[in-house]
Amino acid sequence: MRIGFLALLLIAVASVANAALYETVYDDSSASSKSVIIFNIDNQGFTNDGAYDWIGYDFEILSGGEFVSSSASSDMFSTVTEVVDGGGLLTKLEFSDGTVAPGETVKFSYDIAVDLTNGLFGVQLERHEVVVPEPATVALTVMGAGLLLRRKF
């Protein structure tokens, strides 16, 4: 089961210096045709307030930027898979090989590159917890499949 949360990040170029969570580590504002800025998100934490373990966590940029390759890490998940979309942009990070039990907090660090050619930008970032299925849900699914097969024969 995947639980989604949509976070919309709208930041004006002028307010970047005042943003507490984001640090400008590269600004090619001297380039006449393209200006790129990289936002460093460091130790962003999420607490598992649910009843089931998280066995993975995904971040996906829906529009407005891309992740910087090899920039992602987590204190609870040891593997990060980088997914490139059809346009060649790194738009998804899949964290796995770890468990976050109910009540525990997981922290993530990653960089997002944004093209500032037009001055203002908006990044849509979506996150999903990958949850261990509840045993009763698995049992009901198996029973339902059995009933469907029984009806066909």
SEGURO-469863 format. One line per field, with one value per residue: residue number from 1; x, z negated, y negated of N, C-alpha, C, O in turn. Coordinates in pm, 1 decimal. Each point is the difference from the previous one (the first is absolute). Example, Ala and Ser with C-alpha at 12.3 -4.5 7.8 and 13.67 -1.06 7.14 Angstrom:
2
pos = (1|2)
n_east = (1319.0|-138.6)
n_up = (-780.0|138.5)
n_north = (569.0|-106.9)
ca_east = (-89.0|82.0)
ca_up = (0.0|-6.0)
ca_north = (-119.0|-119.0)
c_east = (90.0|-77.0)
c_up = (0.0|-73.0)
c_north = (-120.0|-109.0)
o_east = (103.6|50.9)
o_up = (-66.5|-16.9)
o_north = (1.9|-110.8)
END
This chain:
153
pos = (1|2|3|4|5|6|7|8|9|10|11|12|13|14|15|16|17|18|19|20|21|22|23|24|25|26|27|28|29|30|31|32|33|34|35|36|37|38|39|40|41|42|43|44|45|46|47|48|49|50|51|52|53|54|55|56|57|58|59|60|61|62|63|64|65|66|67|68|69|70|71|72|73|74|75|76|77|78|79|80|81|82|83|84|85|86|87|88|89|90|91|92|93|94|95|96|97|98|99|100|101|102|103|104|105|106|107|108|109|110|111|112|113|114|115|116|117|118|119|120|121|122|123|124|125|126|127|128|129|130|131|132|133|134|135|136|137|138|139|140|141|142|143|144|145|146|147|148|149|150|151|152|153)
n_east = (84.9|-137.0|168.9|-195.1|190.3|-184.2|202.2|-122.9|138.6|-91.1|131.9|-32.8|9.5|-172.3|-157.0|78.4|32.5|-200.9|51.8|-172.8|-195.1|-21.7|103.0|43.1|-66.7|-207.5|163.9|-131.9|15.3|190.5|-79.9|118.0|135.5|187.3|-205.3|207.2|-196.5|172.2|-182.0|85.0|-59.1|-9.3|51.7|-30.6|-88.1|38.1|-179.4|122.5|-126.9|132.7|-140.2|34.0|76.7|165.7|-106.0|-141.3|154.7|-207.4|177.8|-174.6|169.7|-147.2|89.9|70.8|-22.4|198.5|-51.8|76.2|73.3|-101.1|-199.1|-72.9|-134.7|91.2|-143.4|-165.3|47.2|-7.4|-219.5|170.2|-226.9|179.8|-165.6|75.4|-30.8|-219.8|-54.6|-20.0|-222.1|162.7|-137.1|157.8|-111.5|148.0|-142.3|213.7|-114.3|-222.0|72.3|-204.4|127.0|-168.1|-63.1|15.8|207.5|-129.5|212.0|-87.0|127.3|-43.4|72.4|-36.9|-14.7|87.8|-156.0|198.0|7.4|-137.7|187.6|-186.6|-15.4|-33.9|24.9|-21.2|-52.1|70.5|-155.2|172.4|-190.2|208.1|-216.1|77.0|16.9|-185.0|73.1|-67.5|149.2|177.8|-28.8|-10.1|201.0|114.0|-57.6|77.7|212.7|27.9|-45.3|164.1|169.6|-35.8|15.8|214.8|55.8)
n_up = (0.0|145.8|-129.8|83.4|90.4|-6.5|88.8|-98.2|168.0|-153.9|179.6|-143.1|215.2|47.5|60.2|210.4|72.5|87.4|201.3|-141.9|110.1|56.8|96.8|-25.3|129.4|75.9|42.2|132.9|-197.6|-48.0|-83.7|189.2|34.9|-120.4|-83.1|-70.8|-56.9|-138.9|37.0|-160.8|92.8|-168.0|49.5|219.6|-161.4|-9.6|-79.4|-77.5|138.4|155.5|135.3|182.4|-4.2|-66.4|190.6|-32.3|150.6|27.5|134.8|-21.4|148.1|-118.0|-158.2|204.3|35.4|-94.5|-1.1|-202.2|212.0|-49.6|67.4|127.5|-155.7|-84.7|-133.7|149.1|138.7|11.7|20.5|139.8|3.4|134.5|-54.8|166.2|-16.8|45.7|-176.0|-101.5|-33.0|-103.4|83.1|41.8|-191.5|64.6|-156.8|-14.5|1.6|-20.3|-201.7|87.8|-182.5|-35.8|97.6|156.1|-69.3|173.2|15.7|62.0|136.5|28.4|194.0|-43.7|181.8|-41.9|148.6|-12.3|142.4|-82.2|-82.8|121.2|-218.5|139.1|-220.1|183.0|-215.0|120.2|-162.2|9.2|-117.2|-39.3|61.6|-211.0|177.0|5.9|-200.5|-147.0|-18.9|-132.6|-222.2|-80.2|-36.9|-184.5|-193.6|-31.8|-71.9|-221.7|-120.6|-12.4|-139.4|-213.7|-42.4|-26.8|-207.4)
n_north = (117.5|-91.7|-66.4|-70.7|-64.6|-122.2|35.4|-155.0|47.0|-135.0|16.7|-164.8|-57.0|-131.9|148.1|-2.7|-208.7|-49.5|81.7|12.1|25.7|-215.1|173.2|-215.6|171.9|-45.0|-143.3|124.6|-104.8|108.0|192.9|-19.4|174.4|-2.3|30.4|42.0|93.1|-31.6|128.1|-130.3|194.9|-147.8|213.4|42.5|-129.5|223.6|-111.8|172.8|-124.1|91.6|112.8|-127.9|213.0|-139.1|51.6|-169.5|-62.6|-80.6|-21.0|-139.9|4.5|-122.0|-131.9|-61.1|219.4|-48.5|220.2|-59.0|9.7|193.4|-79.6|170.1|-97.3|187.6|-108.9|-39.5|-169.4|224.6|42.1|-48.2|-2.2|15.4|-143.1|132.8|-222.5|1.8|-126.6|200.1|-20.1|-113.8|158.0|154.9|-47.9|158.2|-75.9|73.6|194.1|30.3|-62.1|-38.6|29.0|145.7|-192.3|159.5|-58.9|-61.6|75.3|-200.5|125.2|-219.3|87.0|-218.6|132.3|-204.0|66.3|-104.4|172.8|156.1|83.5|9.8|50.1|171.0|16.8|129.7|-39.8|175.9|-1.6|146.3|13.5|73.5|29.6|21.6|137.9|-123.8|71.4|-154.3|-166.9|33.4|-19.5|-209.3|-92.2|57.2|-100.2|-207.1|-11.5|21.1|-185.0|-151.7|37.5|-54.6|-220.9|-57.3|52.6)
ca_east = (-84.9|77.6|-69.5|63.2|-7.9|48.1|54.9|25.0|104.5|8.2|98.6|48.5|145.8|39.9|-15.0|86.4|97.2|-67.2|-59.3|77.6|24.4|67.6|127.1|46.8|136.4|47.7|-87.9|66.5|-79.0|74.7|-26.4|-105.7|-109.2|-54.6|42.2|-37.4|29.5|-16.4|-47.1|47.5|-92.7|87.8|-61.7|-143.9|-52.1|-140.1|-28.4|-101.3|-111.7|-93.5|2.5|78.9|136.5|32.3|113.3|55.4|-48.1|27.1|-20.4|-11.9|-22.9|-101.4|32.7|76.3|140.0|43.8|95.0|140.1|45.4|89.6|-7.8|-99.7|36.4|-96.9|56.1|-68.8|-3.5|137.3|6.0|-72.8|-7.9|-30.6|-82.5|1.6|-122.9|17.0|70.4|138.3|15.4|-4.8|-118.2|-50.0|92.9|-65.8|81.2|-38.6|93.0|-7.6|-133.8|-33.6|-110.8|-88.8|60.0|136.7|15.7|102.5|50.5|46.9|74.0|7.7|11.7|-89.1|47.3|-111.8|36.4|-57.8|3.2|-116.7|-8.0|-76.5|-17.9|-74.3|35.3|-97.2|69.1|-93.4|69.4|-82.3|51.5|-27.5|-41.9|-17.7|-144.5|-59.6|-30.2|-141.0|-16.3|55.2|-90.9|-120.8|36.0|13.4|-134.3|-72.2|53.7|-49.8|-141.1|-6.6|43.9|-102.3|-115.1|30.5|10.7)
ca_up = (0.0|7.1|-49.6|68.4|-53.7|102.0|-55.7|105.2|-45.0|86.8|-57.1|91.7|-1.7|-99.0|-137.1|-22.3|-104.7|-129.3|-27.6|-104.7|28.5|125.8|9.4|137.3|11.8|134.1|69.6|121.7|44.6|98.7|133.4|63.7|51.7|-97.2|-137.7|-76.7|-142.8|-64.0|-137.5|-81.7|-107.5|-87.8|-118.5|-4.6|-74.9|1.6|-104.7|32.1|-93.2|31.9|-80.0|68.9|37.2|133.8|51.8|107.6|6.2|133.1|31.2|144.3|45.9|104.5|95.4|-49.0|-32.3|-3.6|-105.8|38.9|-9.7|-109.9|-112.4|-97.2|-106.8|-108.1|-119.1|-28.4|120.2|49.3|146.1|72.8|143.6|74.7|116.0|101.1|79.4|144.3|50.9|-45.8|-127.8|-121.5|-66.6|-109.2|-89.0|-73.5|-112.6|-43.5|-87.1|-135.7|-60.0|-94.4|-81.9|-49.3|-102.7|35.9|98.9|101.3|55.7|137.6|57.0|145.9|67.8|113.7|93.5|59.3|101.8|-35.9|117.3|1.7|-122.3|-103.7|29.8|-96.1|4.8|-62.6|-51.8|-62.2|-76.6|-30.6|-90.2|44.8|-125.2|-2.5|-0.6|-118.2|28.6|34.1|137.5|84.8|-8.7|76.2|142.1|40.1|-0.6|113.7|121.4|-1.7|39.1|143.1|73.5|-21.4|82.9|140.7|32.0)
ca_north = (-117.5|-123.2|-117.5|-112.5|-135.7|-92.1|-123.2|-97.3|-90.9|-117.3|-91.9|-102.7|-9.8|-100.4|49.2|114.8|-29.3|1.2|130.3|65.9|140.5|18.8|-69.3|-14.7|50.3|-32.4|-93.4|-43.9|-114.2|-77.0|55.1|-78.4|81.2|93.4|-17.5|119.0|-5.5|130.3|-6.8|110.3|35.5|76.9|59.7|-20.8|113.7|39.9|97.0|99.7|-11.5|107.6|122.0|101.3|-35.1|-46.2|76.8|-81.2|-137.4|-53.6|-141.3|-19.2|-136.9|2.6|-106.2|-114.0|22.3|138.5|31.2|4.7|138.5|40.6|-93.9|44.0|93.3|14.9|62.7|126.0|83.1|9.0|0.9|-103.6|25.4|-121.9|31.9|-105.4|2.6|10.3|-117.3|1.4|-69.8|81.8|-53.7|83.8|68.5|107.9|44.9|133.9|73.6|-53.2|2.8|-106.3|49.6|-105.4|-85.7|-36.7|-106.0|22.1|-125.5|7.3|-112.5|6.0|-128.9|-21.4|-102.4|-72.3|-97.5|-129.5|-86.4|-88.1|-80.3|68.6|141.4|80.4|141.5|89.1|117.1|92.8|104.5|116.5|101.0|135.8|61.9|145.1|26.4|60.9|141.4|19.8|-45.5|105.2|114.3|-31.1|0.8|140.0|58.1|-55.9|63.1|138.1|-1.3|-29.4|119.8|103.2|-35.0|20.5|142.5)
c_east = (88.9|-87.3|71.4|-21.1|60.5|45.6|32.0|94.7|8.5|92.2|40.4|150.9|46.4|-7.1|91.8|96.9|-63.0|-58.3|87.8|36.2|87.7|125.0|40.7|144.1|57.9|-100.7|76.7|-76.1|74.9|-24.2|-117.9|-118.5|-64.3|57.0|-52.8|37.9|-25.7|-40.4|46.2|-99.6|76.0|-75.5|-147.6|-61.3|-149.1|-19.3|-111.7|-107.3|-103.7|16.6|91.3|138.0|5.2|121.5|65.0|-60.5|39.4|-24.3|-8.0|-27.2|-95.8|25.5|93.1|145.5|36.1|96.9|141.8|49.7|101.0|-3.9|-87.0|56.2|-109.7|67.5|-62.5|-5.2|138.0|12.3|-84.4|6.2|-43.3|-74.2|-4.2|-126.7|31.8|74.5|144.5|25.2|-10.7|-112.9|-50.3|114.9|-79.5|96.3|-50.7|108.7|11.0|-142.6|-14.0|-124.9|-90.3|66.1|142.2|-0.8|114.2|40.2|58.0|78.6|6.2|9.9|-97.7|57.5|-120.9|54.5|-72.1|-3.8|-114.3|-19.1|-72.7|-16.0|-85.8|39.0|-110.1|72.7|-101.9|80.8|-98.5|72.3|-36.1|-21.5|-8.2|-149.8|-43.9|-37.0|-145.3|-26.9|50.5|-94.2|-127.2|26.5|9.5|-136.7|-81.1|45.6|-49.1|-145.0|-16.3|39.1|-104.9|-120.0|25.1|0.0|-119.6)
c_up = (0.0|-46.2|57.8|-71.5|102.9|-66.8|114.9|-54.7|99.3|-65.7|107.1|-13.2|-107.6|-141.7|-31.5|-115.1|-138.6|-37.7|-97.6|36.0|121.6|6.7|146.8|5.5|138.5|65.3|119.2|59.0|102.4|142.0|62.4|43.5|-105.4|-138.5|-80.0|-144.8|-58.0|-144.9|-72.6|-113.5|-88.2|-125.1|-15.9|-64.4|13.9|-104.1|44.1|-107.4|21.7|-92.3|59.2|35.1|141.6|44.9|118.7|-2.8|136.1|3.2|151.5|29.1|117.6|106.0|-65.9|-32.2|11.6|-115.7|56.8|-26.4|-113.3|-119.6|-114.6|-102.0|-104.8|-119.0|-29.7|119.8|63.8|152.1|57.9|148.3|67.9|127.4|92.7|84.1|148.9|62.9|-44.8|-130.6|-116.2|-87.9|-116.6|-76.6|-78.0|-107.2|-45.1|-88.4|-137.6|-49.2|-95.9|-74.0|-42.0|-115.6|31.6|107.2|93.6|56.2|138.9|33.8|150.1|54.8|117.3|83.8|69.6|98.7|-31.0|116.0|-0.8|-128.6|-114.0|38.0|-108.0|17.5|-70.0|-37.6|-71.5|-74.1|-33.8|-100.4|58.3|-126.4|15.8|-4.1|-128.3|34.1|40.5|143.8|97.0|1.6|81.5|150.2|51.4|6.0|120.0|130.5|9.9|42.5|148.7|83.7|-9.2|91.0|147.2|37.6|-47.5)
c_north = (-123.1|-114.9|-120.4|-132.2|-91.9|-128.3|-94.1|-105.5|-114.0|-101.1|-99.6|-9.4|-96.5|53.6|116.7|-24.4|6.1|135.3|77.1|144.2|23.0|-85.2|-6.7|47.1|-24.7|-92.7|-54.5|-118.1|-85.5|52.1|-72.9|85.9|89.8|-27.3|118.2|-21.2|138.8|-23.2|124.8|21.8|98.5|43.7|-36.0|123.9|21.1|109.4|93.1|-5.2|109.6|119.1|106.7|-53.1|-56.0|80.5|-71.9|-138.2|-55.0|-150.0|-11.0|-147.0|7.5|-106.5|-100.7|23.1|146.7|18.8|-1.1|142.0|18.1|-94.7|51.1|98.2|1.1|65.8|136.4|95.6|-0.8|-5.4|-113.2|36.5|-129.0|38.5|-120.9|12.1|6.9|-116.5|-9.5|-72.3|98.7|-53.2|83.7|63.8|103.5|50.5|137.0|59.9|-65.3|8.8|-117.4|46.5|-115.7|-76.2|-43.8|-109.4|34.9|-135.8|24.5|-125.8|21.1|-141.2|-3.5|-114.2|-61.6|-102.6|-130.9|-98.2|-100.4|-80.1|67.5|146.4|63.6|145.0|77.7|127.2|87.0|106.8|111.0|88.5|135.9|82.2|151.3|27.6|71.1|144.3|24.2|-43.1|106.0|120.1|-24.6|1.3|142.7|67.4|-49.0|60.9|144.1|7.9|-28.1|121.8|108.8|-25.3|29.4|147.6|71.5)
o_east = (101.0|-114.5|121.1|-98.7|112.7|-77.1|71.8|-28.2|46.4|-25.8|32.0|55.4|101.1|72.2|0.1|23.5|70.0|-48.6|117.2|107.5|46.0|1.0|-4.6|89.0|120.9|-118.8|92.3|-37.7|-60.5|28.1|-102.9|-113.1|-116.2|119.5|-120.0|107.2|-91.8|69.0|-21.7|-11.8|34.7|-54.4|-44.8|16.9|-77.5|76.4|-101.8|16.6|-104.5|72.0|21.0|19.6|-75.2|99.2|92.7|-96.6|114.6|-93.7|79.4|-90.3|31.0|-32.2|3.8|70.8|-78.5|63.0|20.4|-14.7|87.4|93.1|-0.7|84.5|-86.6|94.4|52.7|-24.6|59.0|109.5|-113.3|107.8|-101.9|48.0|-36.9|-36.5|117.0|55.9|68.0|115.4|-80.9|19.4|-95.2|97.5|-101.5|105.3|-120.8|96.7|107.7|-91.2|89.8|-109.2|42.9|55.8|50.1|-96.7|106.6|-83.3|63.1|-28.5|22.8|-30.1|-21.7|29.8|-89.1|95.1|-122.9|-5.0|19.4|-98.6|60.1|0.9|-17.8|3.8|-34.4|53.7|-74.3|105.3|-119.4|118.7|-113.8|92.1|-39.4|-69.3|70.3|-50.0|-26.3|-82.1|-63.9|-24.4|-46.3|-84.6|-50.2|-28.1|-69.7|-81.9|-32.8|-37.8|-84.5|-65.3|-25.3|-55.8|-91.9|-27.0|-10.3)
o_up = (-70.2|43.1|-16.4|-70.7|44.4|-68.2|92.8|-101.2|112.5|-110.5|112.0|-107.4|-65.9|-86.8|-112.9|-80.9|-97.9|-111.9|28.2|-37.6|22.2|-43.0|70.4|-58.4|20.0|5.8|-14.9|117.1|64.1|96.9|-64.6|0.8|15.3|-15.5|1.7|-31.0|42.7|-75.0|47.0|-89.4|44.4|-73.1|-109.4|50.4|10.0|-4.6|53.8|-108.2|-65.1|-99.7|-62.4|16.1|87.7|-72.5|62.1|-71.7|42.0|-62.3|71.1|-57.8|102.6|117.2|-122.5|-30.4|48.9|-45.9|118.2|-110.6|-21.3|-80.5|-107.3|31.2|-2.2|15.6|-82.8|-17.9|20.2|51.8|-42.4|57.4|-36.0|77.2|-40.8|41.8|38.3|108.8|29.7|-37.8|2.9|-74.6|-67.2|58.3|-61.7|31.0|-11.4|-35.9|-44.4|75.9|-79.1|56.6|0.0|-91.6|-61.8|74.6|-44.0|15.1|26.4|-50.5|47.0|-69.3|67.2|-51.9|47.2|-30.3|-6.6|-20.9|39.0|-11.7|-105.0|118.1|-108.4|112.3|-114.4|86.1|-85.6|47.0|-17.7|15.4|42.4|-79.4|105.1|-86.0|-52.7|109.7|86.6|67.6|101.7|106.0|70.7|77.7|108.2|93.8|63.4|86.8|108.7|74.3|65.6|99.7|98.1|56.7|71.9|115.3|17.4)
o_north = (-4.3|-14.2|-14.8|-20.4|21.8|-67.4|37.2|-64.0|18.0|-47.8|39.8|23.3|24.6|-48.9|48.9|89.8|26.0|15.9|25.2|46.6|112.0|-115.3|100.9|-61.8|11.1|31.6|-80.0|2.3|-85.9|-70.4|-19.9|-48.8|37.5|-25.1|27.3|-52.1|70.0|-69.1|111.7|-83.8|109.5|-82.8|-34.4|111.0|-95.1|96.4|-43.6|56.3|0.5|-5.4|104.1|-120.4|42.5|7.9|52.1|-25.9|16.0|-49.9|61.6|-60.6|60.5|19.6|-11.4|-96.1|81.2|-95.3|27.5|52.0|-84.0|-0.6|-60.2|83.9|-87.5|77.5|74.3|119.2|-106.2|-22.2|-22.5|15.5|-58.9|83.0|-110.1|109.9|1.9|13.4|-98.2|-20.1|92.7|-96.0|-39.4|47.6|-32.5|55.8|20.8|-67.1|-39.8|32.9|-28.7|4.8|-115.3|60.3|-94.0|-16.0|43.0|-89.4|102.3|-108.6|111.5|-97.2|100.8|-107.5|70.7|-72.2|-3.0|-121.2|-115.1|-72.7|22.9|34.9|-55.7|50.2|-29.8|69.8|-48.2|43.2|-23.8|28.9|20.1|19.2|50.4|-54.4|86.2|25.0|83.4|62.0|26.7|57.7|89.5|44.2|30.4|74.5|79.2|30.1|47.6|90.6|60.8|30.5|70.0|93.9|39.0|33.7|121.4)
END
